Amino acid sequence: MDNEQIPPPKANILVVDDTPDNLRLLSAMLTQMGYEIRRVINGQTALKTAQAAPPDLILLDVMMPDMNGYEVCQHLKACEKTRNIPVIFISALDEVLDKVKAFAVGGVDYITKPFNEEEVFARVENNLIIQRLQKQLIEQNERLQQEIRERQAVLRDREKAELALRLSQFYLDRSKDAIFFINTDAQFVYVNEATCQTLGYSREQMLAMTVPDVDPNFTLSVWQSKLPELRKKDSYHIETIHITQDGRHINVKVQVNYIQFKGQGFFCSSALYLVNC
């Protein structure tokens, strides 16, 4: 019984699209995947719905009359009650500038139409995992702070961060998604089992490695020069290649979130490996 996993509650997703066919298609697809779905057809209704009962995630169409998706996202991020809800944009627009604008106004991901069911599921699930991890880490950090006050003990910043990561390990290790943490020196400080299985390394091997050991496109000097900018972002995305222990090259899409524990910064990464089955 101790090892029995308790499934997470069903996520509540708000789908916003002014095209009824798209709205029905996405709603049916996500309902079949086990999510609870609310759907609205315009930006004003989306804002009212999100403020009345904040969802776990929003799928937001870009091209809508009166108020487009970019404007809706800006309003969401300006409101204390809704600013932390992850927003995935959905659009037939596939230009780089459209995607850049989506991330600039606070979106965490971008899905182009027509929809691919597997891609929608992977992107939605990855962002929900990141959202749950952020909430979990905040709650765990609050519990740790309370314990510290009760015991009148002072732990160093590194010890608090490591303890929070260990408390998260039970959940992270059982995720089917590849998740890893790196520090500002690009060294792996945590990798879950899915990461190890995909890349073919043991956990001990990976914790002795840095990102350049698996990513030929990663440059430490460039990474460190961009750290001040990266710390200010809620999340950002990387498309690159990872090399497995046996020399295979795997395309990977990585979503990275910056997490801080009292001065100690870590980058929590959720990787979608595009492996041919």
Secondary structure, 3 states (H helix, E strand, C coil): CCCCCCCCCCCEEEEECCCHHHHHHHHHHHHHCCCEEEEECCHHHHHHHHHHCCCCEEEEECCCCCCCHHHHHHHHHHCCCCCCCCEEEEECCCCHHHHHHHHHCCCCEEEECCCCHHHHHHHHHHHHHHHHHHHHHHHHHHHHHHHHHHHCCCCCHHHHHHHHHHHHHHHHHCCCCEEEEECCCCEEEEECHHHHHHHCCCHHHHCCCEHHHCCCCCCHHHHHHCHHHHHCCCCEEEEEEEECCCCCEEEEEEEEEEEEECCEEEEEEEEEEECCC
